[in-house]
Amino acid sequence: MKATSIANHEKTFFETGRDSDRKEFILTKMSVPIKGTYEAMSYIHCKPKNNDASFYYEEKNTKTQIVLHYTAGYLKGDVASLSRPNYHVSTPFIIARNGNILNLWSSAYWSYHLGSGAVGGNTNSSKRTIAIELSNIGFLKRIGDYLVTVYNDNDIYCHINDTQLYTKLDTPYRGEQYFATFTAKQYESLQILLSYLTAEYNIPKVLLPEDKRYDIVPEYELVNFKGITSHVNYRSSGKWDIGPAFDWNKIL
């Protein structure tokens, strides 16, 4: 999908409440106060019309960490893949490119989101963490004067001259150099969501040191760290979310 088509793609989801699998959702605008401030977080409660709750576990656990991801997709597909019945791979939050925060289920509950082989174990680490997905296609491949998605060499994302739509790293990260940019509205909404979650669950609003931010972290250190991490800290390969193409200075 071309980057210029994403806004309309998201618009139709918010108008119809249907994901790419044609599952229907009730979308309700809501707001919640942020503890210790005079501010509030606006979000959209995204509830399956058939009341399906089989893609997460209604079990409460002490939360010590927030893990950032990107979806490697677009919003309708993001919602579809994170709400597959009986699949139990999901996250409570998705931030659309237009800045809307979608809440699929209570952040007090849990679902798998780190994958097999994750440092500290997929089950234990998923239980004690809160995952946030940013809707973003991820890394791109250059073919001639175009950047295409990893799904198809004919799936053009943008022209190489559309420099506002991608980030080119000076040094490739895990073998990839071009990454789709996140929007300003996503950064703004992520700031607000992090403020809410860190206050609500008493999680320090701190990041890993930069020299450890983009790779796996030793198990003892990672499972005892209280703050904000990302998927790449739990997986040594096969994941790029969220690396140095993300502007970490914009969220704190």
LUMVO-793788 format. One record per atom (N, C-alpha, C): residue in one letter; x, y, z. Coordinates in steps of 0.2 Angstrom, whole numbers, plus 5000, padded with zeros to 4 digits. Layout:
% LUMVO-793788
AXYZ ...
This chain:
% LUMVO-793788
M500449945000 M500050005000 M500450065000 K500350114996 K500650174996 K500550215002 A501050245005 A501050285011 A500450335010 T500350365005 T499850415004 T499150385004 S499050325004 S498350295004 S498250275011 I498650275016 I498550255023 I498050285027 A498050355026 A497550395029 A496850375028 N496650365021 N495950345019 N495850275022 H496350225022 H496250155024 H496050165032 E496450205036 E496250215043 E495550245043 K495350295039 K494750325040 K494150275039 T494250225034 T493650185033 T493650135039 F494150115042 F494050075048 F493650115054 F493850175055 F493450215060 F492750225058 E492650225052 E491950235049 E491550175050 T491850115048 T491450055048 T491550005054 G492150015057 G492249965063 G492449895061 R492649885054 R492749825052 R493549815050 D493849765053 D494549745051 D494549715044 S495249695043 S495349665036 S495049595036 D494849565042 D494549495042 D493749505042 R493549565041 R492849585041 R492449575048 K492949565053 K492649565060 K492349635062 E491849635065 E491549705067 E491749725074 F491849785075 F491949815082 F491549875084 I491349885090 I491049935092 I491549985095 L491650045092 L492150095093 L491850155097 T492050165103 T491750205108 T492350255110 K492250325109 K492750375112 K492650375119 M493250375123 M493250375130 M493850425132 S493850435139 S494350475142 S494450455149 V495150455151 V495250435158 V495750475161 P495750495167 P496250545170 P496850515171 I497450555170 I498050525172 I498250545179 K498450495183 K498550505190 K499050555191 G498950595196 G499450645198 G499550705194 T499050715189 T499050775184 T498350795184 Y498350855180 Y497650875178 Y497450855171 E497850815168 E497750795161 E497350725161 A497050715155 A496750655154 A496950625147 M496850565146 M497050525140 M496350505136 S496350535130 S495750515126 S495950455122 Y495450405121 Y495650345117 Y494950315115 I495050265111 I494450235108 I494450165110 H493950145114 H493850075116 H493550035110 C493949985108 C493849945102 C493649875104 K492949865104 K492649805107 K492349765102 P492549695101 P492149655096 P491449655097 K491049665091 K490349665092 K490049605095 N490449545094 N490149485096 N490349465103 N490749515106 N490949515113 N491549465114 D491849445109 D492349395109 D492949415114 A493149375119 A493749395123 A494249335123 S494249295118 S494649235118 S495349255116 F495549315114 F496249325112 F496649355117 Y496449365123 Y496849385129 Y496549345135 Y496949355140 Y496749315147 Y496549375152 E495949355155 E495749405160 E496049385167 E496649395167 E497049375173 E497449435175 K497449465181 K497849525183 K498549495186 N499049535184 N499749525186 N500049595187 T500549595192 T500849655193 T501249675187 K501249735185 K501549765179 K502149805181 T502749785178 T503349815179 T503649855173 Q503449835167 Q503749865161 Q503249875156 I503449915151 I503049935145 I503549915139 V503249875135 V503649855129 V503349885123 L503749915119 L503549955112 L503649905107 H503149905102 H503149865096 H502949905090 Y503049885084 Y502749915078 Y502449855075 T501849865071 T501449805069 T501649775063 A502149805059 A502349785052 A501749775047 G501249825048 G500649815044 G500249885044 Y499649875042 Y499149935042 Y498549925047 L498249975049 L497749965054 L497249915054 K496949905048 K496349855048 K496649785049 G497249775046 G497649705047 G497849705054 D498149765057 D498349755064 D497849735068 V497249765068 V496749745072 V496549675071 A496449655065 A496349585063 A496749535067 S497449545066 S497949495068 S497949495076 L497849555079 L497849555086 L497249545090 S496749515086 S496049495089 S495849435086 R496349395084 R496149325081 R495849285087 P495249255086 P494849215091 P495349155093 N495349145099 N495749095103 N496449095101 Y496749145099 Y497449145097 Y497949165102 H497649215106 H498049235112 H498749265111 V498749305105 V499349345103 V499049415102 S499149465107 S498749525106 S499149575111 T498949635110 T499149695114 T498549735116 P498549765122 P497949805124 P497949875120 F498449895117 F498449965113 F498749955106 I498449995102 I498750005095 I498650075094 I499150115092 I499150185090 I499150185083 A498550215080 A498550225073 A498950285070 R499050285064 R499550335061 R499150405062 N498550405063 N498150475064 N498150495071 G498550455075 G498550465082 G498050435087 N497550405084 N497050375088 N497350315092 I497150315099 I497450265103 I496850215103 L496950155101 L496450105101 L496550055107 N496050045111 N496149995117 N495649935116 L496049885115 L495649815114 L495449785120 W495849785125 W495649755132 W496049795137 S495849775143 S496149805149 S496849795150 S497249845151 S497949835151 S498149805158 A497649785162 A497849745168 A497849675167 Y497549655161 Y497549585159 Y498249575155 W498249515151 W498849505147 W498649455141 S499149455137 S499149405131 S499849405129 Y500049345125 Y500649345123 Y500849395117 H501449425118 H501649475113 H502349475111 L502749425115 L503549435114 L503749375109 G503449315109 G503649265105 G504049215108 S504049155105 S504449095108 S505149115108 G505549095113 G506249105113 G506349175116 A505849215118 A505949275121 A506449275128 V506849325129 V507249325135 V506749325141 G506849285146 G506449285152 G505849245151 G505749215145 G505149175144 G504549215141 N504149185136 N503649225133 N503049235138 T502949175142 T502349185147 T502449235153 N503049215156 N503149265162 N503249335160 S503649345155 S503749415153 S503149445150 S502749415146 S502049445144 S501649455150 K501649415155 K501149435160 K501349495164 R502049515165 R502249565169 R502349635165 T502249625158 T502349685154 T501649715151 I501649775149 I501049805145 I501349815138 A501049795133 A501249805126 A500949855122 I501249895119 I500949945114 I501249935107 E500749935103 E500949925095 E500749995092 L501250015088 L501250075084 L501050045077 S500550075074 S500450045067 S500950075062 N501350035059 N501950055055 N502149995051 I502250005045 I502449945040 I503149915042 G503549955045 G504249935047 G504749945041 F505249895041 F505749915036 F505549905029 L505949935024 L505749945017 L506349925013 K506249895007 K506749885002 K506749934997 R507349944995 R507449994989 R507549954982 I507049964978 I507149944971 I507049994966 G507650014963 G507650074959 G507550134963 D507050174960 D506950234964 D506350234969 Y506150174970 Y505650164975 Y505750124981 L505450134986 L505450094992 L504850044992 V504949984993 V504349934993 V504349905000 T503749875001 T503649835008 T503949765007 V504049735013 V504349665012 V503949615010 Y503249635009 Y502749585007 Y502749565000 N502949614996 N502949604989 N503349664985 D503849644981 D504249684977 D503849734973 N503249724972 N502849774968 N502349814972 D502449804979 D502049844984 D502449904985 I502349954981 I502650024982 I502450054988 Y502850084992 Y502650124998 Y502750194997 C503350214994 C503450284992 C504050284987 H504150344984 H504750364980 H505350384984 I505950364982 I506550384986 I506550454987 N506250504984 N506250574985 N505750594990 D505350544992 D504850564998 D505150555005 T505650595006 T506150585012 T505750595018 Q505150625018 Q504750635025 Q504450565027 L504350515022 L504050455023 L504450405026 Y505050405026 Y505550355028 Y506150385031 T506450345035 T507150355038 T507650315035 K508250345033 K508750305030 K509350305036 L509450245038 L510050245044 L510750245040 D511150275044 D511850285041 D512150215042 T511950175047 T512250105048 T511650065048 P511550015044 P511049965044 P510949935051 Y510249925052 Y510049895059 Y509849825057 R510149775060 R509949705059 R509849695051 G510349725048 G510349715040 G509849755036 E509549805039 E509049845036 E509249915037 Q509149955031 Q509350025031 Q508750075031 Y508150055027 Y507650105026 Y507050075031 F506750125034 F506150115039 F505650165038 A505050145037 A504450195037 A504450235043 T504350305042 T504350345048 T503650335052 F503750355058 F503150365063 F502850435062 T502250445063 T501950515062 T502050555069 A501950615068 A502050665073 A501450645078 K500850635076 K500250615080 K500450555084 Q500750505081 Q500950445085 Q501350455090 Y501850495089 Y502350515095 Y501950555100 E501550595099 E501150635104 E500650585108 S500350545104 S499850495108 S500250445112 L500850425110 L501250385113 L501550415120 Q501650475119 Q501850515125 Q501350515131 I500750525128 I500150535133 I500050465136 L500050415132 L499850345134 L500450315139 L501050335138 L501550315142 L501450355149 S501250415149 S501150455155 S500550425159 Y500050395155 Y499550365159 Y499750295162 L500050255158 L500250195160 L500750195166 T501250235165 T501750235170 T501450265177 A501050305177 A500650335183 A500250275186 E499850245181 E499350195183 E499650135187 Y500150115184 Y500550055187 Y501150065190 N501250125192 N501950145196 N502550115192 I502550125186 I503150105182 I503550165180 P504250165182 P504650225181 P504650245173 K504650305172 K504650325165 K505350335163 V505650285162 V506350285160 V506550235154 L507050245151 L507250195145 L507850165147 L507950105143 L508650075144 L509150125142 P509750115144 P510350155141 P510450145134 E510650195130 E510650195123 E511050135120 D511650125124 D512050065122 D511749995123 K511149995126 K510849935127 K510149935124 R509949985121 R509249995119 R509049955112 Y509549945108 Y509349915102 Y509549835101 D509649805106 D509849735106 D509549695112 I509649635112 I509449595118 I509849615124 V509549605130 V509849625136 V509849555140 P510449545144 P510449485148 P509849475152 E509649415153 E509049395156 E508949435163 Y509449425167 Y509349445174 Y509249525174 E509549555170 E509549635169 E508849655167 L508649615161 L508049635158 L507449625162 V507349565165 V506749545169 V506749585175 N507249615178 N507249655184 N507249735182 F507249755176 F507249825174 F506449845174 K506449905177 K505749935178 K505749995173 G505349995168 G505350055164 G505050035157 I505350065152 I505150055145 I505650025141 T505449975137 T505849935133 T505549925126 S505849885122 S505549865115 S505649795114 H505349775109 H505349705107 H506049675105 V506449715102 V507149695101 V507549675107 N507349705113 N507749685119 N507549615121 Y507049585118 Y506849515120 Y507049465115 R507149485109 R507249445103 R507949455100 S508349405098 S509049425095 S508949425088 S508449405085 S508349405077 S507649405075 G507549425069 G506849415067 G506449475068 K506649525073 K506249575075 K506649645074 W506349695072 W506649755071 W506249815075 D505749795079 D505349845083 D505649845090 I505849905092 I505849965089 I506549985089 G506949995084 G507650015084 G507850085083 P508350095080 P508650165080 P508250215075 A507850185071 A507450225066 A506950265070 F506750245076 F506250275080 F506650335084 D506250395084 D506550445088 D506350445095 W506850415099 W506650405106 W506650465110 N506950525107 N506950585111 N506250615111 K505850595107 K505150625106 K504650595111 I504850545115 I504350515119 I504450525127 L505050555128 L505150575135 L505250645136 
